Amino acid sequence: MSAVVGFLASSIGRKVTMALSGLLMFLFLVTHLAANLLVLVDPEAYNEYSHALISNPLIYIAEAGLLALFVAHLISGIAVWRKGQTARSISYRDNRWAGGASHKSLASATMIVTGTFFIIFVPLHILWFKFGTYYDAGNGVRDLHRLVVEEFQDPLLVAFYVVGMAVLGFHLWHGIGSAFESLGVAHRPKVRQAGRMIAVVLAGGFMIIPLVIFFTGGGF
């Protein structure tokens, strides 16, 4: 047990924790997007899916697991960032973008900023939708589709979500490839390129939802 704790507290252990928790949350985002796209094509199926999800008693275990992943990712990310800051031989303002095979970029340099942004975004997302107005679609099924359409009539909320998903895409642009490298899939350009393509598709998919609803008034 002490060996496990020692590993998790080490620099490598923190990177592995950050990588694994990040990839597991990424898989959740993929399934979350696939389900959320139903709101644009089949309101009834979207409501039925949401009802099946929230009525499952295991939902509380799943939510606790997601929270644990989020906290683990955040704490390990901050620890890795602080370790990197103290290890610098020159001040941040004197740094230059690395050339050659370096993976340093604006996305990598702002991971701590884009990551901590979701400390604000996630609670607001839960507040607006999980605890938003309850509409009954009949047979005890919540009309979550109506709530989503109503919320995304607000241009400020739409703008906030679009910006939030842009931040997510920026975080994943570096994060997906970096996570695989931390797990041993190192220095493989195709892995990083695939990660960047997935980041763009995922962020774009989430952006489409509020934009389509806002510009069509939900009449799609």
TORDRENVO-497424 format. One record per residue: x negated, y, z negated of N, C-alpha, C in turn. Coordinates in Angstrom, 2 decimals. Layout:
TORDRENVO-497424
MARDREN    n.xx    n.yy    n.zz   ca.xx   ca.yy   ca.zz    c.xx    c.yy    c.zz
MARDREN       X       Y       Z       X       Y       Z       X       Y       Z
...
end
This chain:
TORDRENVO-497424
MARDREN    n.xx    n.yy    n.zz   ca.xx   ca.yy   ca.zz    c.xx    c.yy    c.zz
MARDREN   -0.82   -1.20    0.00    0.00    0.00    0.00   -0.86    1.25    0.00
MARDREN   -1.91    1.22   -0.84   -2.81    2.38   -0.92   -3.53    2.60    0.40
MARDREN   -3.80    1.49    1.13   -4.46    1.61    2.43   -3.55    2.30    3.43
MARDREN   -2.25    1.97    3.38   -1.27    2.60    4.27   -1.15    4.09    3.97
MARDREN   -1.05    4.42    2.68   -0.95    5.82    2.27   -2.20    6.58    2.69
MARDREN   -3.36    5.94    2.52   -4.62    6.57    2.91   -4.68    6.83    4.40
MARDREN   -4.18    5.86    5.18   -4.18    6.03    6.64   -3.25    7.17    7.05
MARDREN   -2.06    7.20    6.47   -1.09    8.24    6.81   -1.59    9.63    6.42
MARDREN   -2.42    9.69    5.38   -2.95   10.97    4.93   -4.17   11.41    5.73
MARDREN   -4.72   10.48    6.52   -5.91   10.80    7.31   -5.54   11.60    8.55
MARDREN   -6.53   12.16    9.19   -6.30   12.95   10.40   -5.68   12.09   11.50
MARDREN   -6.21   10.88   11.68   -5.68    9.98   12.71   -4.26    9.56   12.35
MARDREN   -4.03    9.25   11.07   -2.71    8.84   10.62   -1.67    9.91   10.85
MARDREN   -2.03   11.16   10.61   -1.09   12.26   10.84   -0.76   12.40   12.31
MARDREN   -1.77   12.22   13.16   -1.53   12.32   14.60   -0.63   11.19   15.09
MARDREN   -0.86    9.97   14.56   -0.02    8.83   14.94    1.42    9.05   14.46
MARDREN    1.57    9.54   13.23    2.90    9.83   12.70    3.61   10.87   13.56
MARDREN    2.88   11.92   13.92    3.46   12.97   14.76    3.86   12.41   16.13
MARDREN    3.01   11.55   16.69    3.28   10.98   18.01    4.49   10.05   17.98
MARDREN    4.52    9.12   17.02    5.62    8.15   16.94    6.95    8.83   16.65
MARDREN    6.95    9.74   15.68    8.20   10.44   15.35    8.67   11.29   16.51
MARDREN    7.72   11.91   17.21    8.07   12.73   18.37    8.67   11.91   19.49
MARDREN    8.08   10.75   19.78    8.60    9.90   20.86    9.95    9.31   20.52
MARDREN   10.17    8.96   19.25   11.47    8.43   18.84   12.55    9.51   18.96
MARDREN   12.22   10.75   18.59   13.18   11.84   18.75   13.41   12.14   20.23
MARDREN   12.39   11.96   21.03   12.54   12.15   22.48   13.54   11.13   23.04
MARDREN   13.45    9.88   22.60   14.40    8.86   23.05   15.82    9.22   22.62
MARDREN   15.95    9.77   21.43   17.27   10.22   20.99   17.79   11.32   21.90
MARDREN   16.92   12.26   22.29   17.34   13.35   23.16   17.81   12.84   24.52
MARDREN   17.16   11.81   25.02   17.57   11.23   26.31   18.99   10.69   26.22
MARDREN   19.28    9.92   25.16   20.63    9.37   24.99   21.64   10.47   24.67
MARDREN   21.21   11.48   23.93   22.07   12.61   23.58   22.48   13.38   24.83
MARDREN   21.53   13.59   25.74   21.83   14.29   26.98   22.79   13.47   27.84
MARDREN   22.53   12.17   27.96   23.39   11.31   28.78   24.84   11.37   28.28
MARDREN   25.01   11.36   26.96   26.36   11.43   26.39   26.96   12.82   26.59
MARDREN   26.17   13.86   26.38   26.69   15.22   26.49   27.10   15.59   27.90
MARDREN   26.49   14.99   28.90   26.86   15.29   30.29   28.28   14.84   30.60
MARDREN   28.83   13.95   29.76   30.22   13.53   29.94   31.18   14.70   29.81
MARDREN   30.77   15.72   29.06   31.65   16.87   28.85   31.95   17.58   30.17
MARDREN   31.09   17.40   31.16   31.27   18.05   32.45   32.07   17.20   33.45
MARDREN   32.12   15.89   33.20   32.72   15.01   34.20   33.95   14.25   33.71
MARDREN   34.04   14.02   32.39   35.15   13.23   31.88   35.43   13.60   30.42
MARDREN   36.25   14.64   30.21   36.55   15.10   28.84   37.08   14.00   27.94
MARDREN   37.96   13.14   28.47   38.54   12.07   27.65   37.47   11.09   27.20
MARDREN   36.58   10.71   28.13   35.50    9.78   27.79   34.55   10.42   26.78
MARDREN   34.34   11.72   26.92   33.47   12.44   25.99   34.05   12.42   24.58
MARDREN   35.36   12.68   24.48   36.02   12.65   23.17   36.02   11.25   22.57
MARDREN   36.27   10.25   23.40   36.30    8.87   22.92   34.91    8.43   22.45
MARDREN   33.89    8.82   23.21   32.52    8.49   22.80   32.19    9.16   21.47
MARDREN   32.52   10.45   21.36   32.23   11.19   20.13   32.97   10.57   18.94
MARDREN   34.23   10.16   19.17   35.01    9.55   18.10   34.40    8.22   17.67
MARDREN   33.99    7.40   18.63   33.38    6.11   18.31   32.09    6.31   17.52
MARDREN   31.38    7.37   17.86   30.10    7.64   17.19   30.32    8.08   15.74
MARDREN   31.18    9.08   15.54   31.34    9.64   14.20   32.17    8.75   13.27
MARDREN   32.96    7.83   13.84   33.77    6.93   13.02   33.00    5.67   12.62
MARDREN   31.83    5.49   13.18   30.99    4.34   12.83   30.32    4.60   11.49
MARDREN   30.50    3.74   10.49   29.89    3.98    9.18   28.37    4.05    9.21
MARDREN   27.76    3.49   10.26   26.30    3.52   10.36   25.78    4.89   10.79
MARDREN   26.71    5.80   11.13   26.30    7.13   11.58   25.49    7.85   10.51
MARDREN   25.83    7.61    9.24   25.13    8.29    8.15   23.69    7.80    8.03
MARDREN   23.49    6.50    8.28   22.13    5.95    8.27   21.34    6.52    9.44
MARDREN   22.01    6.60   10.61   21.34    7.15   11.80   20.96    8.61   11.59
MARDREN   21.87    9.39   11.00   21.59   10.80   10.75   20.46   10.96    9.74
MARDREN   20.44   10.10    8.72   19.36   10.15    7.74   18.02    9.80    8.40
MARDREN   18.06    8.83    9.32   16.85    8.45   10.05   16.33    9.57   10.93
MARDREN   17.26   10.25   11.62   16.86   11.38   12.46   16.27   12.51   11.63
MARDREN   16.88   12.76   10.47   16.35   13.79    9.59   14.94   13.42    9.12
MARDREN   14.75   12.15    8.77   13.43   11.69    8.33   12.39   11.85    9.44
MARDREN   12.79   11.53   10.68   11.88   11.69   11.81   11.52   13.16   12.02
MARDREN   12.53   14.02   11.91   12.31   15.45   12.10   11.35   15.99   11.05
MARDREN   11.57   15.62    9.79   10.72   16.09    8.70    9.30   15.54    8.85
MARDREN    9.18   14.25    9.19    7.87   13.63    9.37    7.11   14.30   10.50
MARDREN    7.81   14.58   11.59    7.17   15.23   12.74    6.72   16.64   12.39
MARDREN    7.58   17.35   11.67    7.26   18.72   11.29    6.07   18.78   10.34
MARDREN    6.10   17.96    9.30    5.04   17.98    8.29    3.71   17.54    8.89
MARDREN    3.74   16.45    9.67    2.49   15.97   10.27    1.98   16.98   11.30
MARDREN    2.89   17.62   12.03    2.48   18.62   13.01    1.81   19.82   12.35
MARDREN    2.39   20.28   11.26    1.79   21.41   10.53    0.43   21.02    9.98
MARDREN    0.32   19.78    9.46   -0.95   19.31    8.90   -2.03   19.25    9.98
MARDREN   -1.68   18.71   11.15   -2.64   18.63   12.26   -3.03   20.02   12.73
MARDREN   -2.05   20.93   12.80   -2.33   22.31   13.23   -3.27   23.00   12.25
MARDREN   -3.01   22.87   10.95   -3.85   23.50    9.93   -5.26   22.93    9.96
MARDREN   -5.37   21.61   10.18   -6.68   20.99   10.29   -7.44   21.55   11.48
MARDREN   -6.73   21.76   12.59   -7.36   22.34   13.77   -7.79   23.77   13.55
MARDREN   -6.99   24.52   12.80   -7.33   25.92   12.52   -8.60   26.03   11.68
MARDREN   -8.70   25.19   10.65   -9.86   25.26    9.77  -11.12   24.72   10.44
MARDREN  -10.91   23.88   11.48  -12.07   23.29   12.16  -12.64   24.18   13.26
MARDREN  -11.96   25.28   13.55  -12.44   26.16   14.61  -13.76   26.82   14.21
MARDREN  -14.65   26.86   15.14  -15.94   27.52   14.86  -15.90   29.00   15.20
MARDREN  -14.83   29.41   15.96  -14.67   30.82   16.29  -13.23   31.19   16.05
MARDREN  -12.97   32.46   15.93  -11.61   32.91   15.64  -10.71   32.67   16.84
MARDREN   -9.40   32.56   16.56   -8.42   32.27   17.61   -8.44   33.33   18.70
MARDREN   -8.60   34.59   18.30   -8.53   35.65   19.31   -9.72   35.65   20.25
MARDREN  -10.82   34.96   19.84  -11.99   34.89   20.70  -12.00   33.64   21.57
MARDREN  -11.00   32.79   21.39  -10.92   31.56   22.18  -10.65   31.87   23.64
MARDREN  -11.06   31.01   24.50  -10.78   31.11   25.93  -10.14   29.80   26.38
MARDREN   -9.27   29.90   27.39   -8.69   28.68   27.91   -9.80   27.79   28.46
MARDREN   -9.74   26.52   28.10  -10.78   25.60   28.54  -10.55   25.24   29.99
MARDREN  -11.61   24.95   30.68  -11.50   24.57   32.08  -11.72   23.08   32.25
MARDREN  -11.95   22.67   33.47  -12.24   21.27   33.73  -11.11   20.35   33.34
MARDREN  -11.47   19.28   32.61  -10.50   18.26   32.24   -9.75   18.57   30.96
MARDREN   -9.98   19.74   30.39   -9.33   20.09   29.13   -7.82   20.16   29.32
MARDREN   -7.09   19.75   28.27   -5.64   19.80   28.32   -5.11   21.06   27.63
MARDREN   -6.00   21.97   27.31   -5.58   23.17   26.61   -4.75   24.05   27.54
MARDREN   -3.63   24.56   27.02   -2.75   25.40   27.81   -1.93   26.25   26.86
MARDREN   -1.11   27.13   27.42   -0.24   27.94   26.58    0.73   27.04   25.81
MARDREN    1.21   25.98   26.47    2.13   25.06   25.81    1.48   24.38   24.62
MARDREN    0.22   23.94   24.78   -0.46   23.26   23.68   -0.80   24.22   22.55
MARDREN   -1.13   25.46   22.91   -1.53   26.45   21.90   -0.35   26.96   21.08
MARDREN    0.87   26.78   21.60    2.06   27.29   20.89    2.95   26.17   20.37
MARDREN    2.42   24.96   20.28    3.22   23.83   19.80    3.80   24.08   18.42
MARDREN    3.02   24.70   17.53    3.50   24.95   16.18    4.66   25.95   16.19
MARDREN    4.62   26.90   17.11    5.68   27.91   17.21    6.94   27.30   17.81
MARDREN    6.79   26.58   18.93    7.96   25.99   19.59    8.58   24.89   18.72
MARDREN    7.73   24.19   17.96    8.26   23.15   17.09    9.05   23.69   15.91
MARDREN    8.52   24.71   15.24    9.20   25.26   14.07   10.46   26.05   14.46
MARDREN   10.58   26.43   15.72   11.80   27.10   16.19   13.03   26.25   15.89
MARDREN   12.86   24.93   15.93   14.01   24.05   15.75   14.44   23.90   14.30
MARDREN   13.67   24.49   13.38   14.14   24.57   12.00   15.37   25.47   11.94
MARDREN   15.43   26.42   12.86   16.59   27.32   12.97   17.64   26.74   13.90
MARDREN   17.20   26.23   15.04   18.13   25.78   16.08   18.99   24.60   15.64
MARDREN   18.37   23.58   15.08   19.09   22.35   14.74   20.22   22.58   13.72
MARDREN   19.96   23.26   12.59   21.07   23.51   11.65   22.22   24.31   12.28
MARDREN   21.89   25.29   13.14   22.94   26.06   13.78   23.75   25.19   14.74
MARDREN   23.07   24.33   15.46   23.74   23.41   16.38   24.72   22.53   15.61
MARDREN   24.29   22.00   14.49   25.15   21.14   13.66   26.32   21.95   13.10
MARDREN   26.04   23.16   12.65   27.09   24.01   12.07   28.18   24.32   13.08
MARDREN   27.78   24.67   14.31   28.75   25.09   15.33   29.58   23.93   15.88
MARDREN   28.98   22.76   15.99   29.68   21.67   16.65   30.15   20.56   15.69
MARDREN   29.29   20.06   14.86   29.71   19.01   13.93   30.73   19.55   12.93
MARDREN   30.51   20.79   12.46   31.40   21.38   11.47   32.24   22.53   12.05
MARDREN   32.36   22.55   13.37   33.17   23.57   14.02   34.65   23.27   13.88
MARDREN   35.47   24.09   14.52   36.93   23.94   14.46   37.36   22.54   14.88
MARDREN   38.27   21.97   14.11   38.77   20.63   14.43   40.04   20.74   15.26
MARDREN   39.99   20.17   16.47   41.17   20.08   17.33   41.52   18.61   17.49
MARDREN   42.80   18.31   17.43   43.27   16.93   17.54   43.66   16.62   18.98
MARDREN   43.01   15.61   19.55   43.32   15.19   20.91   44.38   14.11   20.93
MARDREN   44.86   13.72   19.75   45.86   12.67   19.66   45.27   11.37   19.16
MARDREN   46.08   10.59   18.47   45.63    9.29   17.94   44.43    9.42   17.00
MARDREN   44.34   10.57   16.33   43.26   10.76   15.37   41.91   11.03   15.99
MARDREN   41.88   11.27   17.30   40.63   11.55   18.00   40.39   13.06   18.03
MARDREN   39.22   13.47   17.66   38.90   14.89   17.68   38.68   15.37   19.10
MARDREN   39.25   16.52   19.44   39.06   17.10   20.78   37.79   17.96   20.75
MARDREN   36.66   17.27   20.76   35.38   17.96   20.72   35.10   18.68   22.04
MARDREN   35.66   18.16   23.12   35.51   18.81   24.42   36.06   20.23   24.39
MARDREN   37.22   20.41   23.79   37.81   21.75   23.69   36.92   22.68   22.88
MARDREN   36.38   22.17   21.79   35.49   23.00   20.96   34.26   23.44   21.74
MARDREN   33.65   22.50   22.47   32.44   22.82   23.24   32.75   23.88   24.29
MARDREN   33.88   23.71   25.00   34.26   24.68   26.03   34.50   26.05   25.42
MARDREN   35.18   26.11   24.29   35.45   27.39   23.64   34.17   28.06   23.17
MARDREN   33.29   27.30   22.57   32.03   27.87   22.06   31.18   28.45   23.18
MARDREN   31.16   27.75   24.31   30.31   28.19   25.42   30.97   29.24   26.32
MARDREN   32.03   29.87   25.81   32.56   31.07   26.46   31.87   32.31   25.92
MARDREN   31.13   32.15   24.86   30.40   33.26   24.24   29.04   33.41   24.92
MARDREN   28.80   34.52   25.64   27.53   34.67   26.37   26.30   34.66   25.46
MARDREN   26.44   35.16   24.22   25.31   35.16   23.29   24.94   33.74   22.89
MARDREN   25.95   32.91   22.66   25.71   31.52   22.30   25.09   30.76   23.47
MARDREN   25.60   31.03   24.66   25.04   30.39   25.86   23.58   30.78   26.03
MARDREN   23.29   32.07   25.87   21.92   32.54   26.01   21.01   31.88   24.96
MARDREN   21.51   31.77   23.73   20.73   31.14   22.66   20.42   29.68   22.99
MARDREN   21.40   28.97   23.53   21.19   27.57   23.88   20.23   27.42   25.06
MARDREN   20.37   28.27   26.05   19.47   28.19   27.20   18.03   28.47   26.78
MARDREN   17.85   29.50   25.95   16.52   29.80   25.44   16.00   28.63   24.59
MARDREN   16.88   28.07   23.76   16.48   26.94   22.93   16.03   25.75   23.74
MARDREN   16.73   25.47   24.83   16.35   24.34   25.67   15.07   24.63   26.47
MARDREN   14.86   25.90   26.79   13.60   26.28   27.44   12.43   26.05   26.47
MARDREN   12.64   26.39   25.21   11.62   26.15   24.18   11.38   24.65   24.02
MARDREN   12.46   23.87   24.05   12.32   22.41   23.97   11.49   21.88   25.13
MARDREN   11.80   22.33   26.33   11.06   21.89   27.50    9.59   22.26   27.41
MARDREN    9.32   23.46   26.90    7.94   23.94   26.75    7.21   23.06   25.74
MARDREN    7.89   22.68   24.65    7.30   21.82   23.62    7.00   20.43   24.19
MARDREN    7.95   19.89   24.94    7.77   18.56   25.51    6.76   18.54   26.65
MARDREN    6.58   19.68   27.31    5.63   19.79   28.42    4.25   19.29   28.00
MARDREN    3.84   19.67   26.80    2.57   19.19   26.26    2.77   17.98   25.35
MARDREN    3.90   17.95   24.63    4.08   16.97   23.58    4.16   15.53   24.04
MARDREN    4.84   15.25   25.15    5.00   13.87   25.60    3.65   13.24   25.94
MARDREN    2.88   13.93   26.77    1.55   13.42   27.13    0.63   13.31   25.93
MARDREN    0.68   14.31   25.06   -0.16   14.32   23.87    0.18   13.16   22.95
MARDREN    1.47   12.83   22.83    1.89   11.73   21.96    1.32   10.41   22.46
MARDREN    1.39   10.18   23.77    0.85    8.94   24.32   -0.67    8.87   24.15
MARDREN   -1.33   10.00   24.26   -2.77   10.02   24.04   -3.12    9.67   22.60
MARDREN   -2.33   10.20   21.66   -2.57    9.89   20.25   -2.39    8.42   19.94
MARDREN   -1.58    7.74   20.77   -1.34    6.31   20.59   -2.27    5.45   21.43
MARDREN   -3.24    6.09   22.07   -4.26    5.33   22.79   -4.18    5.37   24.29
MARDREN   -3.13    5.95   24.85   -3.03    6.09   26.31   -3.71    7.40   26.68
MARDREN   -5.03    7.40   26.63   -5.79    8.65   26.70   -6.28    8.98   28.10
MARDREN   -6.27   10.26   28.38   -6.88   10.81   29.60   -6.36   10.14   30.87
MARDREN   -5.06   10.01   30.94   -4.44    9.47   32.15   -3.56   10.55   32.76
MARDREN   -4.03   11.19   33.82   -3.30   12.32   34.42   -1.86   11.96   34.79
MARDREN   -1.62   10.74   35.26   -0.27   10.36   35.67    0.70   10.36   34.49
MARDREN    0.19   10.00   33.31    1.04    9.99   32.11    1.45   11.41   31.77
MARDREN    0.49   12.33   31.83    0.80   13.73   31.54    1.73   14.33   32.59
MARDREN    1.48   14.01   33.85    2.34   14.52   34.92    3.77   14.01   34.78
MARDREN    3.90   12.72   34.44    5.23   12.14   34.24    5.92   12.80   33.05
MARDREN    5.14   13.04   31.98    5.69   13.69   30.80    6.20   15.08   31.11
MARDREN    5.48   15.82   31.93    5.90   17.17   32.29    7.16   17.15   33.15
MARDREN    7.23   16.20   34.07    8.43   16.08   34.90    9.66   15.75   34.05
MARDREN    9.48   14.83   33.10   10.57   14.45   32.21   11.00   15.63   31.36
MARDREN   10.03   16.43   30.89   10.34   17.60   30.07   11.21   18.59   30.83
MARDREN   10.89   18.80   32.10   11.66   19.73   32.93   13.07   19.19   33.16
MARDREN   13.18   17.90   33.48   14.49   17.29   33.74   15.36   17.33   32.48
MARDREN   14.76   16.99   31.33   15.51   16.95   30.08   16.00   18.34   29.68
MARDREN   15.09   19.31   29.70   15.47   20.67   29.33   16.50   21.22   30.32
MARDREN   16.29   20.97   31.61   17.22   21.44   32.62   18.59   20.82   32.47
MARDREN   18.63   19.53   32.12   19.91   18.85   31.92   20.71   19.46   30.79
MARDREN   20.03   19.78   29.70   20.72   20.41   28.57   21.16   21.83   28.92
MARDREN   20.37   22.55   29.70   20.72   23.92   30.10   21.97   23.96   30.97
MARDREN   22.11   22.96   31.84   23.22   22.94   32.79   24.57   22.98   32.08
MARDREN   24.67   22.29   30.95   25.96   22.14   30.26   26.57   23.50   29.88
MARDREN   25.88   24.34   29.07   26.48   25.63   28.72   26.66   26.55   29.91
MARDREN   25.75   26.49   30.88   25.84   27.39   32.03   27.05   27.05   32.90
MARDREN   27.27   25.76   33.17   28.43   25.35   33.98   29.73   25.71   33.27
MARDREN   29.79   25.44   31.99   31.00   25.75   31.22   31.27   27.25   31.21
MARDREN   30.24   28.03   31.01   30.40   29.49   30.94   30.87   30.06   32.28
MARDREN   30.25   29.65   33.37   30.55   30.24   34.67   31.81   29.67   35.32
MARDREN   32.28   28.53   34.84   33.53   27.98   35.37   34.69   28.16   34.41
MARDREN   34.38   28.64   33.20   35.42   28.80   32.20   35.96   27.46   31.71
MARDREN   35.19   26.41   31.96   35.64   25.08   31.55   36.57   24.43   32.54
MARDREN   36.84   25.13   33.64   37.77   24.58   34.64   37.08   23.82   35.73
MARDREN   36.28   22.83   35.36   35.55   22.04   36.36   36.20   20.67   36.54
end
